[in-house]
Amino acid sequence: MNAYCDRQSVEINSIAFLFDGRRLRGEQTPDELEMEDGDDEIDAMLHQTGGSAA
């Protein structure tokens, strides 16, 4: 997570990392999440505040 944020030049608290729709904690491991090589991906979503009902 830190490496991704460093490469993207963003603060780690501005990104939500998700696996199978669940938010990840920094201390979780691929084994704990039962991730499989080559098949599984972690999504990185930029937090967004505000918006409007158009």
Backbone as CSV, one residue per row, in Angstrom:
resi,resn,N_x,N_y,N_z,CA_x,CA_y,CA_z,C_x,C_y,C_z
1,MET,0.817,-1.176,0.000,0.000,0.000,0.000,0.868,1.251,0.000
2,ASN,1.891,1.241,0.851,2.787,2.395,0.894,3.505,2.581,-0.431
3,ALA,3.957,1.488,-1.034,4.664,1.578,-2.316,3.753,2.158,-3.393
4,TYR,2.503,1.730,-3.431,1.549,2.256,-4.414,1.372,3.761,-4.220
5,CYS,1.159,4.181,-2.980,0.948,5.603,-2.704,2.187,6.421,-3.040
6,ASP,3.363,5.887,-2.752,4.601,6.583,-3.118,4.699,6.756,-4.625
7,ARG,4.418,5.702,-5.390,4.493,5.783,-6.856,3.467,6.752,-7.426
8,GLN,2.296,6.829,-6.803,1.227,7.704,-7.290,1.302,9.112,-6.690
9,SER,2.232,9.318,-5.769,2.401,10.607,-5.072,1.114,11.049,-4.374
10,VAL,0.510,10.129,-3.631,-0.698,10.432,-2.858,-0.492,9.986,-1.411
11,GLU,-1.235,10.608,-0.516,-1.199,10.226,0.894,-1.973,8.922,1.081
12,ILE,-1.462,8.044,1.916,-2.104,6.744,2.109,-3.516,6.886,2.677
13,ASN,-3.761,7.943,3.464,-5.104,8.105,4.031,-6.105,8.665,3.026
14,SER,-5.665,8.946,1.792,-6.590,9.429,0.761,-7.031,8.307,-0.178
15,ILE,-6.541,7.091,0.062,-6.845,5.944,-0.792,-7.515,4.846,0.040
16,ALA,-8.543,4.239,-0.515,-9.161,3.059,0.098,-8.748,1.854,-0.740
17,PHE,-8.173,0.855,-0.103,-7.773,-0.372,-0.778,-8.828,-1.433,-0.498
18,LEU,-9.316,-2.069,-1.569,-10.397,-3.047,-1.451,-10.004,-4.374,-2.084
19,PHE,-10.427,-5.451,-1.448,-10.265,-6.785,-2.013,-11.592,-7.503,-1.846
20,ASP,-12.138,-7.980,-2.943,-13.463,-8.621,-2.939,-14.514,-7.724,-2.282
21,GLY,-14.411,-6.419,-2.525,-15.389,-5.472,-2.010,-15.220,-5.087,-0.556
22,ARG,-14.198,-5.625,0.097,-13.962,-5.322,1.509,-12.732,-4.448,1.658
23,ARG,-12.833,-3.448,2.531,-11.714,-2.549,2.765,-10.594,-3.278,3.499
24,LEU,-9.364,-3.031,3.055,-8.205,-3.686,3.656,-7.583,-2.830,4.744
25,ARG,-6.976,-3.502,5.708,-6.148,-2.861,6.726,-4.696,-3.094,6.327
26,GLY,-3.832,-2.185,6.693,-2.429,-2.250,6.306,-1.696,-3.494,6.755
27,GLU,-2.134,-4.094,7.846,-1.416,-5.254,8.383,-1.877,-6.583,7.796
28,GLN,-2.908,-6.589,6.966,-3.395,-7.842,6.387,-2.417,-8.373,5.336
29,THR,-2.286,-9.689,5.289,-1.376,-10.336,4.347,-2.171,-11.042,3.250
30,PRO,-1.523,-11.309,2.103,-2.201,-12.069,1.048,-2.687,-13.435,1.536
31,ASP,-1.909,-14.102,2.384,-2.337,-15.403,2.923,-3.595,-15.258,3.773
32,GLU,-3.629,-14.231,4.605,-4.789,-13.996,5.460,-6.042,-13.735,4.626
33,LEU,-5.861,-13.070,3.484,-6.988,-12.749,2.601,-7.324,-13.890,1.647
34,GLU,-6.517,-14.955,1.684,-6.673,-16.113,0.799,-6.596,-15.714,-0.674
35,MET,-5.628,-14.830,-0.973,-5.410,-14.393,-2.354,-4.662,-15.482,-3.108
36,GLU,-4.924,-15.574,-4.405,-4.252,-16.551,-5.254,-3.372,-15.825,-6.261
37,ASP,-2.182,-16.376,-6.526,-1.251,-15.781,-7.482,-1.886,-15.646,-8.852
38,GLY,-1.746,-14.464,-9.433,-2.169,-14.249,-10.805,-3.638,-13.995,-11.020
39,ASP,-4.480,-14.351,-10.065,-5.922,-14.219,-10.259,-6.536,-13.038,-9.514
40,ASP,-6.032,-12.738,-8.341,-6.672,-11.748,-7.479,-6.032,-10.374,-7.628
41,GLU,-6.858,-9.351,-7.460,-6.401,-7.969,-7.560,-6.920,-7.175,-6.373
42,ILE,-6.143,-6.171,-5.992,-6.567,-5.213,-4.981,-6.929,-3.935,-5.715
43,ASP,-8.102,-3.394,-5.414,-8.535,-2.136,-6.016,-8.108,-0.983,-5.121
44,ALA,-7.673,0.113,-5.740,-7.319,1.330,-5.016,-8.275,2.425,-5.461
45,MET,-9.022,2.959,-4.508,-10.020,3.991,-4.800,-9.661,5.277,-4.071
46,LEU,-9.689,6.382,-4.795,-9.439,7.685,-4.199,-10.679,8.120,-3.430
47,HIS,-10.476,8.510,-2.158,-11.603,9.010,-1.369,-12.143,10.273,-2.014
48,GLN,-13.453,10.411,-2.046,-14.082,11.600,-2.600,-15.120,12.095,-1.607
49,THR,-15.059,13.371,-1.310,-16.062,13.953,-0.429,-16.895,14.946,-1.215
50,GLY,-18.076,15.136,-0.758,-18.949,16.097,-1.433,-19.708,15.453,-2.561
51,GLY,-20.062,16.257,-3.520,-20.860,15.786,-4.629,-22.212,16.473,-4.583
52,SER,-23.010,16.192,-5.540,-24.330,16.815,-5.558,-25.346,15.868,-6.157
53,ALA,-26.564,16.093,-5.822,-27.658,15.328,-6.412,-28.173,16.128,-7.595
54,ALA,-27.817,15.694,-8.764,-28.184,16.453,-9.963,-29.574,16.123,-10.429
